[in-house]
Amino acid sequence: MGLFEEVLAAAPVEGEIKINRNLSKVDRPIFEIVDVQKFKGETLTPLMQFYIAPFITYDPNFVCDIPVSKSEIFKIALNEIAPHFEKVRVVRRGEETSLVVRNLKEESKLIFDELLKEGALNELVSDLYGSKHDDSQDDNFTEYKVNLAEISTMKHNDSDSIIDFLKESTQDILLSPHNWLFENDFKEHIATRILANVCNSMKVTVNSQKNKIVWIEVGGLHV
């Protein structure tokens, strides 16, 4: 097996999909509006950059749903991420809690733009989101499994706060890298090498017409 192996779609099985229309009260989401402190810093930590970047280089109308079921993760998200957004709410569904943020504040955008201009962004963030996203798409997508054994993994101390947060927040993440080509150089990306060091599986979804990677699915995040 090389770096990539195509994932063949399984034929649908009749009656396999079941939809539960009888949601219990526990299943129904509870929404809470959150008042957050104003951001008073002069720069952005790597974790702040990671969650702010898609609103600038991808879509200003982007909505980010951050799993925060653990109390320590909820506190970090509320103190470090939430202050950069105009609209913040908590969504609770049973034992699961998430923080939903939208409308990036102008002052945070200006700080990020300055870091981007100076080439001072965290390397993982810059690798994933350091260029404008090409949002033109078609429907011709192919999924590939990534052979992690082919990747020279690395630990990146400056990105520890991002990785530690993601590992405690959720075991699986979906990332949309900007302008990554589907080629063997994928394994040389800093973001690929950092994430491969802390996950059990990785898949990529490819726009076959443009030969670009649309999504990276990272599974089984671990210490």
C-alpha positions as CSV (number, residue, x, y, z in Angstrom):
1,M,0.0,0.0,0.0
2,G,1.3,3.5,-0.9
3,L,0.3,6.7,0.8
4,F,-3.3,6.7,-0.4
5,E,-5.9,3.9,-0.9
6,E,-9.2,4.6,-2.4
7,V,-12.2,3.9,-0.2
8,L,-14.9,2.1,-2.3
9,A,-18.4,3.1,-1.5
10,A,-20.4,0.2,-0.1
11,A,-23.7,-0.7,-1.9
12,P,-26.7,0.5,0.1
13,V,-28.6,-2.1,2.0
14,E,-32.3,-2.0,1.9
15,G,-33.8,-1.0,5.2
16,E,-30.4,-0.1,6.7
17,I,-31.1,3.6,7.3
18,K,-33.3,4.2,10.3
19,I,-34.5,7.6,11.4
20,N,-35.7,8.1,15.0
21,R,-38.5,10.6,14.9
22,N,-39.4,10.1,18.5
23,L,-36.8,12.3,20.2
24,S,-37.0,12.3,24.0
25,K,-36.7,15.5,26.0
26,V,-33.1,14.6,26.7
27,D,-32.4,14.4,23.0
28,R,-33.9,17.8,22.2
29,P,-31.2,20.6,22.2
30,I,-31.3,23.3,24.9
31,F,-29.8,26.6,23.8
32,E,-28.2,29.2,26.0
33,I,-27.0,32.7,25.1
34,V,-23.6,33.4,26.6
35,D,-22.1,36.7,27.8
36,V,-18.4,36.6,27.3
37,Q,-15.6,38.9,28.4
38,K,-14.1,41.4,26.0
39,F,-10.7,40.3,24.5
40,K,-8.0,42.5,25.9
41,G,-4.9,40.9,24.5
42,E,-2.6,42.3,21.8
43,T,-1.9,39.0,20.0
44,L,-3.5,35.7,19.4
45,T,-2.5,32.4,20.9
46,P,-2.2,29.4,18.5
47,L,-5.5,28.0,19.7
48,M,-7.2,31.4,19.0
49,Q,-5.7,31.5,15.6
50,F,-6.9,27.9,14.8
51,Y,-10.5,28.8,15.4
52,I,-10.4,32.3,14.0
53,A,-8.7,31.4,10.7
54,P,-11.7,29.9,8.8
55,F,-13.7,33.0,9.3
56,I,-11.1,35.0,7.5
57,T,-9.6,32.9,4.8
58,Y,-12.7,30.7,4.2
59,D,-16.0,32.4,4.9
60,P,-16.9,35.3,7.2
61,N,-20.4,33.7,7.6
62,F,-18.9,30.5,8.8
63,V,-20.4,28.9,12.0
64,C,-18.2,26.9,14.2
65,D,-19.5,24.2,16.6
66,I,-17.0,23.3,19.2
67,P,-17.5,20.2,21.4
68,V,-17.0,21.2,25.1
69,S,-18.6,18.5,27.2
70,K,-15.6,18.4,29.6
71,S,-15.7,21.3,32.1
72,E,-12.0,22.2,31.6
73,I,-12.5,22.4,27.8
74,F,-15.6,24.4,28.2
75,K,-13.7,26.9,30.4
76,I,-10.8,27.2,27.9
77,A,-13.2,27.7,25.0
78,L,-15.2,30.3,26.9
79,N,-12.1,32.3,28.0
80,E,-9.9,32.0,24.9
81,I,-12.2,31.4,21.9
82,A,-15.6,32.9,22.7
83,P,-14.3,36.5,23.3
84,H,-13.4,36.9,19.6
85,F,-17.0,36.5,18.4
86,E,-20.2,38.6,18.4
87,K,-22.5,35.7,18.8
88,V,-21.9,32.8,21.2
89,R,-24.3,30.2,22.5
90,V,-24.1,26.9,24.3
91,V,-26.0,24.0,22.9
92,R,-26.8,21.1,25.2
93,R,-28.1,17.7,24.0
94,G,-28.2,15.1,26.7
95,E,-24.7,14.7,28.1
96,E,-23.1,16.5,25.1
97,T,-22.4,20.2,25.1
98,S,-21.0,22.4,22.4
99,L,-20.1,26.1,22.0
100,V,-21.4,27.6,18.8
101,V,-19.6,30.8,17.6
102,R,-20.2,33.1,14.7
103,N,-19.6,36.7,13.5
104,L,-15.9,37.3,14.1
105,K,-15.2,40.6,15.8
106,E,-13.4,43.2,13.7
107,E,-10.6,43.8,16.2
108,S,-9.7,40.1,16.2
109,K,-9.8,40.0,12.4
110,L,-7.3,42.9,12.4
111,I,-4.9,41.2,14.7
112,F,-5.1,38.0,12.7
113,D,-4.6,39.9,9.4
114,E,-1.4,41.5,10.8
115,L,0.0,38.1,11.9
116,L,-0.8,36.7,8.5
117,K,0.9,39.7,6.8
118,E,4.0,39.3,8.9
119,G,4.2,35.6,8.4
120,A,3.9,35.2,12.2
121,L,1.0,32.7,12.3
122,N,1.4,29.4,14.0
123,E,2.8,26.9,11.5
124,L,0.0,24.4,11.7
125,V,-2.6,27.2,11.3
126,S,-0.6,28.7,8.4
127,D,-0.3,25.3,6.7
128,L,-4.0,24.7,6.8
129,Y,-5.5,28.1,6.4
130,G,-2.7,30.5,5.4
131,S,-4.2,31.2,1.9
132,K,-7.6,32.1,0.6
133,H,-9.9,29.2,0.1
134,D,-10.9,28.2,-3.5
135,D,-14.6,27.7,-3.0
136,S,-15.4,26.6,-6.5
137,Q,-16.5,23.0,-6.3
138,D,-18.1,20.2,-8.3
139,D,-19.8,16.9,-7.3
140,N,-17.0,14.6,-8.4
141,F,-15.4,13.6,-5.0
142,T,-13.4,10.5,-4.1
143,E,-12.4,9.4,-0.6
144,Y,-9.0,7.9,0.2
145,K,-7.6,6.2,3.3
146,V,-4.2,7.6,4.3
147,N,-1.5,5.1,5.2
148,L,-0.1,6.7,8.4
149,A,3.0,4.4,8.2
150,E,4.1,6.5,5.2
151,I,4.2,9.7,7.2
152,S,7.2,11.0,9.2
153,T,5.3,12.2,12.3
154,M,6.4,15.1,14.4
155,K,5.6,16.8,17.7
156,H,5.4,20.6,17.4
157,N,5.6,22.4,20.7
158,D,4.1,25.6,19.4
159,S,1.0,23.7,18.4
160,D,0.6,21.8,21.7
161,S,-2.3,24.0,22.9
162,I,-4.2,23.2,19.7
163,I,-3.6,19.5,19.8
164,D,-4.2,19.2,23.5
165,F,-7.6,21.0,23.2
166,L,-8.7,18.9,20.2
167,K,-7.8,15.7,22.0
168,E,-9.8,16.6,25.0
169,S,-12.7,18.1,23.0
170,T,-13.3,15.3,20.5
171,Q,-11.8,12.1,19.2
172,D,-12.6,12.9,15.6
173,I,-12.1,16.1,13.6
174,L,-12.9,17.3,10.1
175,L,-10.6,19.9,8.5
176,S,-10.8,21.7,5.2
177,P,-7.3,22.7,4.2
178,H,-6.9,25.5,1.7
179,N,-5.4,24.7,-1.7
180,W,-3.8,21.4,-0.9
181,L,-3.1,19.3,-3.9
182,F,-3.8,15.5,-3.9
183,E,-0.2,14.3,-4.3
184,N,2.5,12.6,-2.3
185,D,3.6,16.0,-0.9
186,F,0.6,15.6,1.4
187,K,2.8,13.7,3.8
188,E,5.3,16.6,3.9
189,H,2.7,19.1,5.2
190,I,3.5,20.2,8.8
191,A,-0.2,19.8,9.7
192,T,-0.3,16.3,8.3
193,R,2.8,15.3,10.2
194,I,1.6,16.8,13.5
195,L,-1.9,15.2,13.3
196,A,-0.5,11.8,12.2
197,N,1.5,11.8,15.4
198,V,-1.7,11.8,17.6
199,C,-4.3,9.9,15.6
200,N,-5.3,6.4,14.7
201,S,-6.7,7.0,11.3
202,M,-6.9,9.6,8.5
203,K,-8.9,10.0,5.3
204,V,-9.0,12.6,2.6
205,T,-11.8,13.6,0.3
206,V,-10.6,14.8,-3.1
207,N,-12.1,17.0,-5.7
208,S,-11.1,14.7,-8.6
209,Q,-11.6,17.3,-11.3
210,K,-9.2,19.8,-9.6
211,N,-7.0,17.2,-7.9
212,K,-7.4,19.2,-4.6
213,I,-8.0,17.9,-1.1
214,V,-11.4,19.1,0.1
215,W,-11.5,17.5,3.5
216,I,-9.2,15.7,6.0
217,E,-10.9,13.4,8.4
218,V,-8.8,12.7,11.5
219,G,-9.9,9.9,13.8
220,G,-9.0,8.5,17.1
221,L,-7.1,11.4,18.6
222,H,-5.0,10.3,21.5
223,V,-2.2,11.4,23.8
